[in-house]
Amino acid sequence: MDAGASGVGCAAIQSALSMGCEVFTTASSDKKLAALRKFLTIDRINYRQQCFVDEIKRLTQGQGVDIIIDFVGGDHLAKSIVCAALDATIVQLAMLGGALVIDAILRGDCNGGLPDTEYVT
């Protein structure tokens, strides 16, 4: 869950927890993550201090997550794809970072490049 401290993020976290899901969320500051402490069972990641791709892979023992709600889009979507488990669902809720993804994929940002994949531009 991106933007976990936002209104929509908090609502999505509550919905996921009520269904028994394990929840991982990102935010841009420790202050925003502190606001999420009321949800004691979620893993919180400050994406400005940690690579959320690496953290998700670590927390899921390399399996990735089954559902991703992405508010950001753009380059961020490439990282979300890498966090996805096999047969995962990615919900693109907004495109705050823009609609173009290819730059991040080609750069392999934050271990976010898709391995063993050939890109044609």
ABEGO torsion letter per residue (X at the ends): XBGAABAAAAAAAAAAAAAGBBBBBBBABAAAAAAAAABAABBBBBAAABBAAAAAAAAAGGAEBABBBBAAEEAAAAAAAAABBBGBBBBBABBAAEABAAAAAAAGBGGABBBGBBBBX
